[in-house]
Amino acid sequence: MQCWIYKGKKKQDHYLFVEAENDFSRVPATLLTLIGELVFVMTVDITPECRLATSNPVEVIKHIEANGYFLQLPPKEEAFLKPSSDKGTPIH
């Protein structure tokens, strides 16, 4: 599925994936207001096998097909605070 990705100027690391270039007709007005003016980032062809930075491609495709858009939110801060087995002993 080809989609267009935009970022909002008001919300850092919020990315809006839409099914057609510059078509925000299916995106709720309140969401558009919340994320602010949109800036084009890239066009991407999403397949179930592709790797996305923080989202499951199958879920992205389903959401775009059903709703006309997908909003990718930034990773939760807690994810950065959890120790990982490959990072050694956490500092307390």
All heavy atoms as an XYZ file, in Angstrom:
737
protein
N       0.840     -1.170      0.000
C       0.000      0.000      0.000
C       0.889      1.238      0.000
O       1.722      1.395      0.876
C      -0.903      0.012      1.235
C      -1.455      1.386      1.554
S      -2.462      1.460      3.020
C      -4.000      1.047      2.280
N       0.694      2.088     -0.965
C       1.440      3.331     -0.995
C       0.737      4.346     -0.098
O      -0.491      4.437     -0.088
C       1.530      3.877     -2.411
C       2.455      5.068     -2.510
C       2.715      5.498     -3.934
O       1.949      5.177     -4.834
N       3.792      6.220     -4.145
N       1.525      5.059      0.687
C       0.935      6.097      1.519
C       1.898      7.282      1.633
O       3.080      7.171      1.349
C       0.534      5.564      2.885
S       1.894      5.042      3.899
N       1.351      8.389      2.054
C       2.095      9.625      2.204
C       2.196      9.927      3.689
O       1.210      9.795      4.426
C       1.375     10.748      1.466
C       1.523     10.626     -0.021
C       2.342     11.373     -0.811
C       0.860      9.714     -0.902
N       2.234     10.973     -2.118
C       1.330      9.951     -2.209
C      -0.064      8.699     -0.717
C       0.900      9.232     -3.310
C      -0.501      7.971     -1.809
C      -0.026      8.248     -3.092
N       3.372     10.336      4.120
C       3.620     10.577      5.540
C       3.902     12.061      5.756
O       4.703     12.664      5.046
C       4.795      9.730      6.048
C       4.525      8.250      5.791
C       5.043      9.997      7.537
C       5.687      7.339      6.111
N       3.227     12.596      6.773
C       3.378     14.002      7.146
C       3.676     14.080      8.637
O       3.257     13.223      9.401
C       2.082     14.774      6.867
C       1.680     14.780      5.412
C       1.004     13.700      4.844
C       1.972     15.868      4.608
C       0.653     13.699      3.514
C       1.616     15.880      3.264
C       0.960     14.792      2.724
O       0.596     14.804      1.400
N       4.378     15.117      9.033
C       4.590     15.348     10.467
C       3.896     16.641     10.841
O       3.794     17.575     10.042
C       6.068     15.387     10.833
C       6.831     16.562     10.268
C       8.270     16.513     10.729
C       9.031     17.704     10.152
N      10.397     17.747     10.651
N       3.405     16.668     12.090
C       2.738     17.857     12.581
C       3.728     18.812     13.238
O       4.667     18.378     13.899
N       3.528     20.102     13.047
C       4.439     21.089     13.627
C       4.225     21.294     15.129
O       5.134     21.693     15.830
C       4.296     22.431     12.913
C       4.951     22.446     11.550
C       4.993     23.851     10.994
C       5.833     23.910      9.737
N       5.926     25.293      9.235
N       3.018     21.002     15.622
C       2.739     21.210     17.048
C       3.193     20.050     17.917
O       3.494     20.232     19.089
C       1.237     21.413     17.284
C       0.711     22.753     16.895
C      -0.754     22.853     17.308
C      -1.386     24.142     16.905
N      -2.805     24.179     17.297
N       3.189     18.856     17.390
C       3.496     17.655     18.177
C       4.732     16.972     17.605
O       4.700     16.406     16.517
C       2.317     16.671     18.166
C       1.081     17.184     18.857
C       1.285     17.139     20.342
C       0.023     17.500     21.075
N       0.190     17.389     22.504
N       5.816     17.005     18.361
C       7.055     16.393     17.922
C       6.902     14.874     17.833
O       6.287     14.254     18.699
C       8.171     16.732     18.894
C       9.520     16.224     18.461
C      10.629     16.663     19.389
O      10.403     17.425     20.319
N      11.813     16.190     19.152
N       7.448     14.293     16.799
C       7.450     12.842     16.582
C       6.065     12.235     16.390
O       5.851     11.059     16.671
C       8.185     12.114     17.708
C       9.656     12.496     17.776
O      10.245     12.756     16.715
O      10.206     12.527     18.882
N       5.121     13.026     15.924
C       3.802     12.519     15.545
C       3.756     12.518     14.019
O       3.967     13.561     13.398
C       2.681     13.420     16.077
C       2.442     13.276     17.537
N       3.370     13.590     18.487
C       1.346     12.859     18.211
C       2.867     13.375     19.692
N       1.646     12.925     19.554
N       3.506     11.350     13.444
C       3.495     11.224     11.989
C       2.137     10.722     11.523
O       1.619      9.745     12.051
C       4.604     10.277     11.527
C       5.973     10.856     11.788
C       6.642     10.582     12.977
C       6.574     11.705     10.868
C       7.895     11.131     13.230
C       7.824     12.257     11.110
C       8.473     11.971     12.298
O       9.696     12.521     12.545
N       1.598     11.393     10.522
C       0.293     11.055      9.973
C       0.488     10.381      8.617
O       1.071     10.974      7.708
C      -0.552     12.323      9.821
C      -1.977     12.142      9.360
C      -2.790     11.394     10.418
C      -2.613     13.489      9.046
N       0.029      9.140      8.505
C       0.091      8.381      7.258
C      -1.288      8.501      6.615
O      -2.300      8.219      7.272
C       0.340      6.908      7.534
C       1.672      6.559      8.148
C       2.108      7.141      9.328
C       2.481      5.607      7.547
C       3.321      6.796      9.899
C       3.698      5.246      8.116
C       4.126      5.841      9.290
N      -1.353      8.894      5.353
C      -2.639      8.994      4.649
C      -2.582      8.205      3.347
O      -1.510      7.949      2.796
C      -3.053     10.466      4.382
C      -3.374     11.179      5.688
C      -2.002     11.219      3.597
N      -3.755      7.850      2.855
C      -3.862      6.981      1.685
C      -3.702      7.696      0.354
O      -3.519      7.048     -0.672
C      -5.200      6.239      1.715
C      -6.404      7.153      1.722
C      -7.699      6.410      1.968
O      -7.739      5.173      1.773
O      -8.670      7.055      2.361
N      -3.751      9.013      0.352
C      -3.592      9.776     -0.887
C      -2.890     11.098     -0.584
O      -3.107     11.689      0.483
C      -4.948     10.034     -1.530
N      -2.075     11.535     -1.501
C      -1.298     12.752     -1.314
C      -2.195     13.953     -0.996
O      -3.171     14.222     -1.697
C      -0.489     13.050     -2.575
C       0.442     14.227     -2.432
C       1.303     14.430     -3.656
O       1.032     13.815     -4.710
O       2.249     15.218     -3.561
N      -1.878     14.636      0.090
C      -2.590     15.841      0.536
C      -4.091     15.634      0.746
O      -4.856     16.585      0.702
C      -2.364     17.006     -0.432
C      -0.926     17.448     -0.450
O      -0.278     17.539      0.585
N      -0.406     17.705     -1.634
N      -4.501     14.401      0.984
C      -5.923     14.120      1.224
C      -6.129     13.828      2.709
O      -5.844     12.726      3.181
C      -6.393     12.938      0.381
C      -7.874     12.658      0.555
O      -8.558     13.392      1.314
O      -8.365     11.692     -0.062
N      -6.629     14.813      3.412
C      -6.875     14.688      4.848
C      -8.377     14.658      5.137
O      -8.802     14.881      6.260
C      -6.204     15.843      5.595
C      -4.761     16.022      5.206
C      -4.362     17.097      4.441
C      -3.817     15.079      5.570
C      -3.033     17.249      4.058
C      -2.486     15.214      5.196
C      -2.093     16.306      4.430
N      -9.172     14.356      4.104
C     -10.631     14.406      4.232
C     -11.180     13.389      5.232
O     -12.245     13.618      5.811
C     -11.292     14.203      2.864
O     -10.938     12.940      2.328
N     -10.472     12.288      5.465
C     -10.957     11.271      6.409
C     -10.314     11.395      7.789
O     -10.622     10.630      8.687
C     -10.712      9.871      5.832
C     -11.549      9.632      4.565
C     -11.322      8.262      3.976
N     -11.797      7.221      4.884
C     -11.530      5.931      4.728
N     -10.798      5.537      3.687
N     -11.966      5.035      5.578
N      -9.434     12.383      7.945
C      -8.773     12.618      9.229
C      -9.662     13.549     10.057
O     -10.079     14.599      9.570
C      -7.379     13.261      9.032
C      -6.687     13.483     10.365
C      -6.519     12.419      8.105
N      -9.986     13.182     11.296
C     -10.838     14.047     12.126
C     -10.237     15.455     12.283
O      -9.021     15.604     12.483
C     -10.877     13.329     13.475
C     -10.544     11.903     13.167
C      -9.598     11.955     12.000
N     -11.089     16.438     12.192
C     -10.654     17.835     12.300
C      -9.956     18.103     13.629
O      -8.980     18.858     13.681
C     -11.844     18.771     12.121
N     -10.432     17.478     14.700
C      -9.805     17.692     16.007
C      -8.364     17.174     16.022
O      -7.494     17.780     16.646
C     -10.608     17.016     17.136
O     -10.822     15.634     16.793
C     -11.935     17.691     17.347
N      -8.110     16.082     15.328
C      -6.753     15.546     15.245
C      -5.856     16.485     14.447
O      -4.722     16.767     14.846
C      -6.756     14.155     14.604
C      -5.395     13.514     14.373
C      -4.606     13.396     15.676
C      -5.553     12.163     13.725
N      -6.364     16.983     13.341
C      -5.588     17.926     12.535
C      -5.239     19.181     13.330
O      -4.121     19.689     13.253
C      -6.348     18.289     11.261
C      -6.506     17.156     10.245
C      -7.424     17.587      9.105
C      -5.150     16.709      9.719
N      -6.172     19.658     14.120
C      -5.922     20.832     14.964
C      -4.876     20.519     16.029
O      -3.989     21.329     16.292
C      -7.236     21.298     15.636
O      -8.181     21.629     14.615
C      -7.004     22.507     16.519
N      -4.966     19.349     16.615
C      -4.046     18.951     17.673
C      -2.597     18.857     17.196
O      -1.685     19.328     17.875
C      -4.476     17.596     18.252
C      -3.585     17.025     19.347
C      -3.719     17.843     20.618
C      -3.926     15.582     19.602
N      -2.368     18.253     16.030
C      -0.988     18.079     15.573
C      -0.460     19.288     14.803
O       0.734     19.405     14.595
C      -0.801     16.782     14.771
C      -1.661     16.742     13.523
C      -1.052     15.581     15.632
C      -1.445     15.500     12.677
N      -1.337     20.180     14.394
C      -0.896     21.419     13.755
C      -0.638     21.279     12.270
O      -0.945     20.262     11.646
N      -0.028     22.318     11.729
C       0.269     22.360     10.303
C       1.098     21.126      9.926
O       2.035     20.747     10.629
C       1.059     23.622      9.978
C       1.391     23.786      8.519
C       2.220     25.028      8.237
O       2.329     25.898      9.113
O       2.770     25.100      7.130
N       0.742     20.525      8.793
C       1.418     19.298      8.368
C       2.512     19.606      7.354
O       2.341     20.433      6.469
C       0.408     18.326      7.761
C      -0.650     17.822      8.743
C      -1.730     17.046      8.011
C      -0.015     16.966      9.815
N       3.630     18.903      7.534
C       4.767     19.038      6.638
C       5.021     17.669      6.006
O       5.148     16.670      6.725
C       6.023     19.496      7.416
C       7.231     19.557      6.506
C       5.775     20.826      8.098
N       5.101     17.622      4.685
C       5.337     16.368      3.985
C       6.713     15.822      4.349
O       7.698     16.556      4.377
C       5.229     16.574      2.470
C       5.566     15.340      1.683
C       4.669     14.290      1.613
C       6.775     15.232      1.031
C       4.986     13.136      0.899
C       7.097     14.093      0.307
C       6.198     13.044      0.237
N       6.769     14.504      4.636
C       8.026     13.847      4.985
C       8.471     12.925      3.853
O       9.584     13.036      3.361
C       7.895     13.050      6.301
C       9.160     12.281      6.604
C       7.527     13.967      7.444
N       7.601     11.992      3.456
C       7.968     11.029      2.410
C       6.770     10.226      1.948
O       5.729     10.201      2.606
C       9.047     10.074      2.903
C       8.541      9.043      3.917
S       9.740      7.808      4.414
C      10.701      8.718      5.584
N       6.959      9.552      0.832
C       6.009      8.563      0.336
C       6.655      7.208      0.555
O       7.859      7.043      0.345
C       5.747      8.762     -1.169
O       5.274     10.084     -1.379
C       4.721      7.778     -1.681
N       5.865      6.235      0.982
C       6.401      4.901      1.246
C       5.390      3.848      0.798
O       4.181      4.083      0.837
C       6.759      4.733      2.747
C       5.538      4.769      3.618
C       7.549      3.477      2.990
N       5.912      2.721      0.336
C       5.067      1.594     -0.037
C       5.135      0.598      1.120
O       6.159     -0.059      1.313
C       5.563      0.964     -1.337
C       4.596     -0.067     -1.873
O       3.411     -0.043     -1.491
O       5.024     -0.912     -2.675
N       4.065      0.514      1.879
C       4.037     -0.355      3.060
C       3.476     -1.718      2.676
O       2.406     -1.815      2.087
C       3.186      0.267      4.185
C       3.758      1.609      4.610
C       3.107     -0.674      5.383
C       2.941      2.331      5.640
N       4.224     -2.742      3.041
C       3.789     -4.120      2.858
C       3.831     -4.793      4.222
O       4.509     -4.302      5.134
C       4.713     -4.886      1.887
O       6.008     -4.995      2.488
C       4.811     -4.199      0.543
N       3.142     -5.909      4.394
C       3.189     -6.603      5.684
C       4.609     -7.006      6.102
O       4.901     -7.126      7.278
C       2.312     -7.833      5.466
C       1.370     -7.429      4.381
C       2.176     -6.522      3.479
N       5.490     -7.180      5.132
C       6.857     -7.612      5.424
C       7.819     -6.470      5.728
O       8.916     -6.699      6.217
C       7.423     -8.410      4.233
C       6.662     -9.663      3.912
C       5.402     -9.403      3.084
O       5.337     -8.388      2.368
O       4.472    -10.222      3.181
N       7.451     -5.257      5.413
C       8.396     -4.145      5.595
C       8.577     -3.814      7.074
O       7.787     -4.206      7.922
C       7.960     -2.919      4.809
S       6.598     -1.995      5.514
N       9.657     -3.096      7.361
C       9.948     -2.700      8.742
C       9.718     -1.205      8.871
O      10.247     -0.421      8.093
C      11.387     -3.036      9.087
C      11.626     -4.540      9.096
C      12.970     -4.878      9.595
N      13.022     -4.488     11.016
C      14.096     -4.560     11.756
N      15.218     -4.974     11.246
N      14.073     -4.199     13.019
N       8.938     -0.840      9.849
C       8.699      0.563     10.159
C       9.373      0.882     11.489
O       9.577     -0.007     12.316
C       7.200      0.854     10.240
C       6.405      0.610      8.953
C       4.925      0.822      9.206
C       6.894      1.517      7.841
N       9.683      2.138     11.703
C      10.429      2.544     12.897
C       9.772      2.096     14.195
O      10.409      1.489     15.048
C      10.635      4.047     12.900
N       8.491      2.394     14.369
C       7.848      2.088     15.653
C       6.481      1.430     15.527
O       5.841      1.183     16.537
C       7.686      3.365     16.500
O       6.844      4.284     15.795
C       9.016      4.016     16.798
N       6.037      1.171     14.314
C       4.683      0.646     14.127
C       4.698     -0.685     13.387
O       5.586     -0.957     12.593
C       3.829      1.648     13.341
O       3.758      2.871     14.039
N       3.674     -1.488     13.641
C       3.484     -2.758     12.967
C       2.877     -2.472     11.589
O       1.782     -1.908     11.510
C       2.555     -3.627     13.805
C       2.232     -4.943     13.173
O       2.069     -5.062     11.966
N       2.114     -5.958     14.005
N       3.525     -2.873     10.503
C       3.009     -2.537      9.175
C       1.625     -3.113      8.895
O       0.821     -2.468      8.222
C       4.057     -3.108      8.217
C       4.831     -4.090      9.010
C       4.767     -3.638     10.432
N       1.313     -4.277      9.417
C      -0.011     -4.875      9.205
C      -1.083     -4.005      9.852
O      -2.135     -3.739      9.257
C      -0.062     -6.324      9.746
C      -1.468     -6.882      9.672
C       0.920     -7.208      8.980
N      -0.820     -3.531     11.062
C      -1.777     -2.653     11.756
C      -1.916     -1.305     11.041
O      -3.011     -0.753     10.957
C      -1.361     -2.441     13.208
C      -1.437     -3.708     14.046
C      -2.824     -4.329     14.051
O      -3.824     -3.591     14.210
O      -2.918     -5.557     13.896
N      -0.811     -0.788     10.526
C      -0.853      0.484      9.792
C      -1.739      0.334      8.560
O      -2.620      1.157      8.312
C       0.570      0.945      9.394
C       0.508      2.151      8.469
C       1.394      1.259     10.635
N      -1.522     -0.725      7.800
C      -2.321     -0.965      6.589
C      -3.799     -1.102      6.934
O      -4.658     -0.484      6.298
C      -1.809     -2.219      5.841
C      -0.416     -1.949      5.262
C      -2.787     -2.639      4.749
C       0.302     -3.197      4.761
N      -4.108     -1.914      7.955
C      -5.512     -2.097      8.370
C      -6.158     -0.775      8.748
O      -7.296     -0.495      8.382
C      -5.602     -3.064      9.552
C      -5.408     -4.499      9.198
C      -5.533     -5.373     10.442
C      -5.237     -6.821     10.174
N      -5.313     -7.643     11.393
N      -5.440      0.035      9.512
C      -5.998      1.305      9.984
C      -6.210      2.279      8.823
O      -7.231      2.961      8.767
C      -5.092      1.921     11.051
C      -5.803      2.862     11.952
N      -5.991      4.185     11.628
C      -6.397      2.689     13.149
C      -6.652      4.780     12.603
N      -6.908      3.891     13.539
N      -5.266      2.328      7.898
C      -5.419      3.220      6.747
C      -6.590      2.762      5.882
O      -7.397      3.590      5.440
C      -4.124      3.301      5.927
C      -3.022      4.004      6.739
C      -4.354      4.041      4.613
C      -1.654      3.970      6.097
N      -6.709      1.462      5.637
C      -7.820      0.957      4.826
C      -9.169      1.251      5.475
O     -10.125      1.623      4.800
C      -7.666     -0.542      4.590
C      -6.557     -0.884      3.631
C      -6.319     -2.378      3.449
O      -6.816     -3.185      4.270
O      -5.631     -2.727      2.485
N      -9.254      1.098      6.789
C     -10.522      1.305      7.491
C     -10.855      2.778      7.713
O     -12.018      3.164      7.647
C     -10.486      0.583      8.844
N      -9.826      3.596      7.990
C     -10.080      4.973      8.412
C      -9.510      6.054      7.503
O      -9.784      7.230      7.699
C      -9.495      5.184      9.822
C     -10.081      4.207     10.808
O     -11.276      4.194     11.053
N      -9.241      3.352     11.360
N      -8.656      5.660      6.572
C      -8.065      6.636      5.660
C      -6.795      7.276      6.180
O      -6.173      8.075      5.491
N      -6.395      6.928      7.395
C      -5.178      7.491      7.983
C      -4.683      6.602      9.113
O      -5.404      5.746      9.608
C      -5.426      8.903      8.529
C      -6.219      8.907      9.815
C      -5.567      8.975     11.043
C      -7.606      8.810      9.818
C      -6.280      8.955     12.241
C      -8.322      8.799     11.002
C      -7.650      8.867     12.206
O      -8.348      8.830     13.388
N      -3.442      6.851      9.509
C      -2.858      6.216     10.688
C      -1.982      7.259     11.356
O      -1.192      7.934     10.686
C      -2.006      5.001     10.300
C      -1.240      4.410     11.455
C      -1.872      3.573     12.355
C       0.092      4.716     11.653
C      -1.172      3.029     13.434
C       0.802      4.179     12.724
C       0.160      3.336     13.615
N      -2.089      7.405     12.664
C      -1.263      8.342     13.411
C      -0.211      7.556     14.184
O      -0.537      6.757     15.056
C      -2.098      9.180     14.379
C      -1.307     10.200     15.203
C      -0.654     11.246     14.308
C      -2.210     10.859     16.237
N       1.059      7.787     13.849
C       2.157      7.154     14.569
C       2.613      8.096     15.672
O       3.026      9.210     15.412
C       3.320      6.867     13.620
C       4.512      6.256     14.322
C       5.622      5.955     13.349
O       5.513      5.032     12.551
N       6.682      6.736     13.401
N       2.505      7.622     16.900
C       2.897      8.404     18.062
C       4.340      8.097     18.433
O       4.861      7.040     18.096
C       1.972      8.083     19.233
C       0.489      8.343     18.990
C      -0.328      7.814     20.154
C       0.235      9.816     18.768
N       4.979      8.995     19.171
C       6.358      8.715     19.602
C       6.369      7.572     20.604
O       5.384      7.333     21.304
C       6.803     10.021     20.253
C       5.562     10.738     20.610
C       4.504     10.286     19.639
N       7.501      6.852     20.676
C       7.598      5.775     21.664
C       7.446      6.357     23.067
O       7.837      7.490     23.318
C       8.997      5.203     21.471
C       9.601      5.920     20.327
C       8.696      7.025     19.911
N       6.886      5.568     23.959
C       6.707      6.037     25.331
C       8.062      6.202     26.001
O       8.974      5.415     25.784
C       5.860      5.040     26.124
C       4.445      4.979     25.627
C       3.624      4.053     26.484
C       2.198      4.021     25.967
N       1.360      3.142     26.748
N       8.163      7.227     26.816
C       9.418      7.499     27.506
C       9.845      6.326     28.366
O      11.033      6.062     28.507
C       9.292      8.752     28.364
C       9.217     10.021     27.550
C       9.139     11.259     28.405
O       9.599     11.224     29.559
O       8.625     12.273     27.919
N       8.899      5.578     28.926
C       9.243      4.450     29.782
C      10.082      3.418     29.026
O      10.911      2.746     29.603
C       7.993      3.757     30.339
C       7.113      4.634     31.191
C       6.060      5.352     30.370
O       5.323      4.708     29.604
O       5.973      6.577     30.503
N       9.858      3.297     27.728
C      10.608      2.327     26.947
C      12.098      2.644     26.967
O      12.941      1.762     26.905
C      10.097      2.301     25.513
N      12.439      3.911     27.067
C      13.839      4.308     27.110
C      14.440      4.121     28.499
O      15.646      4.060     28.654
C      13.994      5.770     26.696
C      13.608      6.019     25.270
C      12.455      6.721     24.965
C      14.386      5.533     24.231
C      12.099      6.951     23.651
C      14.027      5.754     22.912
C      12.885      6.467     22.627
N      13.602      4.030     29.513
C      14.084      3.926     30.878
C      14.255      2.487     31.337
O      14.948      2.223     32.310
C      13.128      4.660     31.830
C      12.947      6.157     31.559
C      11.894      6.726     32.506
C      14.254      6.894     31.712
N      13.622      1.536     30.648
C      13.709      0.133     31.037
C      15.074     -0.420     30.662
O      15.548     -0.214     29.543
C      12.621     -0.690     30.343
C      11.242     -0.395     30.842
C      10.228     -1.269     30.135
C       8.832     -0.919     30.594
N       7.823     -1.674     29.862
N      15.709     -1.131     31.587
C      17.000     -1.732     31.239
C      16.811     -2.840     30.217
O      15.812     -3.539     30.221
C      17.517     -2.274     32.568
C      16.333     -2.386     33.448
C      15.319     -1.387     32.959
N      17.777     -2.985     29.377
C      17.751     -4.014     28.353
C      18.884     -4.994     28.644
O      19.929     -4.608     29.124
C      17.926     -3.351     26.994
O      18.410     -4.238     26.057
N      18.680     -6.255     28.323
C      19.678     -7.277     28.623
C      20.995     -7.036     27.900
O      22.041     -7.465     28.343
C      19.137     -8.656     28.269
O      18.830     -8.709     26.900
N      20.956     -6.316     26.777
C      22.187     -6.086     26.031
C      22.872     -4.769     26.407
O      23.852     -4.387     25.797
C      21.941     -6.143     24.533
C      20.983     -5.067     24.065
O      20.300     -4.452     24.913
O      20.916     -4.839     22.843
N      22.381     -4.076     27.411
C      22.969     -2.800     27.785
C      23.693     -2.853     29.120
O      24.085     -1.839     29.656
C      21.887     -1.714     27.829
C      21.329     -1.384     26.470
C      20.405     -0.210     26.529
C      19.868      0.115     25.152
N      18.966      1.232     25.151
N      23.860     -4.032     29.674
C      24.599     -4.143     30.931
C      23.746     -3.799     32.130
O      22.524     -3.837     32.092
N      24.394     -3.443     33.214
C      23.722     -3.160     34.465
C      23.198     -1.733     34.481
O      23.938     -0.806     34.158
C      24.717     -3.335     35.652
O      25.263     -4.627     35.548
C      24.019     -3.146     36.974
N      21.905     -1.535     34.842
C      21.372     -0.182     34.889
C      22.011      0.615     36.033
O      22.388      0.059     37.054
C      19.882     -0.379     35.124
C      19.756     -1.750     35.694
C      20.920     -2.535     35.186
N      22.116      1.908     35.825
C      22.644      2.795     36.861
C      21.487      3.282     37.712
O      20.470      3.715     37.206
C      23.359      3.999     36.214
C      24.533      3.498     35.379
C      23.842      4.978     37.259
C      25.188      4.563     34.530
N      21.644      3.220     39.026
C      20.571      3.660     39.941
C      20.961      4.945     40.624
O      22.015      5.205     41.007
C      20.277      2.596     40.991
C      19.729      1.347     40.379
N      18.453      1.217     39.948
C      20.333      0.156     40.115
C      18.278      0.002     39.462
N      19.404     -0.645     39.546
